[in-house]
Amino acid sequence: MANSCFSLVNFYERFLRRTFVSAGLSARRLEIDQHTTLHFWGPTPPKQEKPAPASSPKSTEKKPALILIHGFGPPPLWQWRPQVQYLSAFFELYVPELVFFGGSTTSRSERSEVFQAEMVARLMEKLRVERYSVMGTSYGGFVSYHMARLWPERVEKVVIASSGVNRALKDGEELIKRAQVDKVEDLMLPQTPSQLRGLLRLAVFRRTSRLPDFFLRDFLQVPLLFFPPSRTLEIPIVVIHGSWIGVTSVGIGGWVLGRAGASTYNDNREAKIELLEGLTLGRGDVADISPLQQEVLLVWGEHDQIFPLQLATELRKLLGEKTKLEVIKSTSHVPQTEEPEEFNRIVKGFLV
């Protein structure tokens, strides 16, 4: 049984990879310095072709570059699929795995989101991409904010989705109270069924019936749970996406569940706890952020309980006159996956 599940997960993983490849992306790895290596998805380099005749017309139009920066959870292959499939028609997409997520590693001691921003910026330097826009969700929004702040000459536009970069110390304390946990890692990196339920309660708007402990316990031991599209039977399942785990009702004809190495939330767990502890924003009694020079789009779920909507309305004022806020109804912490079509429409309208 274990082998069968394992093979099904690998099969579906190949399917997800094919969706990125079909969008014109390829998986690559680049050494940033002697200590840090980033794995990322980027435009597939063109094949060497014979020079065209001098009389042939040349296409000089190039799509603008857009970086998608993920939050806590599985690698971006699973977090940004709806956006990659849609936005690849309009942008040259770059989808990095932040340090300690997926295949990105470092032997350096830095653990802040500023360090993550520096590594992504240096990645783009090495790729010789001089100008780009950035879009980050949750933890990725913290990274995107710092990239825009530190390199305004490079970053054109900014999309921050469900990311309370303006949080204060009290906001972190209130989140821990809402989650009914002792530490934030008990919420963001769940290890027990009760911790997983706490994440479900805060992060997902649509809910179904209560799931039994044995199911959640098994779920915590598997890195991924996916489903292919079908139109046969509607049943509730658990979905890992971004920094959340959601329960939704989907039509399925078969489902994929399996073990494929370390679990999503326990892989590099100690390093990820250090990332949470290393956040530079949210340490004081008041928000400590500066206005950004760029145009900024904030996209928020109406019922977000990780970073409540009030933070979004305050953030719009703090980031300056060029900032606009879009709220997606009937969504929580990840509107880009709960309502991907509306999310994509909003983002495209802002960036194009």
Secondary structure, DSSP 8 states (H G I E B T S, - for coil): -HHHHHHHHHHHHHHHHHHHHHTTEEEEEEE-SSSEEEEEEEE----------TTS--------EEEEE--SSS-HHHHSHHHHHHHTTTSEEEEE--TTSTT-EE-S---SHHHHHHHHHHHHHHTT---EEEEEETHHHHHHHHHHHH-TTTEEEEEEES--TT--HHHHHHHHHHHT-SSHHHHHS--SHHHHHHHHHHH-SS--S---HHHHHHHHT-SEEE----SSEEEEEEEEETTEEEEEEEEES--EEE--SS-TTTTTHHHHHHHHHT--TT-SSS------SSEEEEEEETT-SSS-HHHHHHHHHHT-TTEEEEEETT--S-HHHHSHHHHHHHHHHHH-
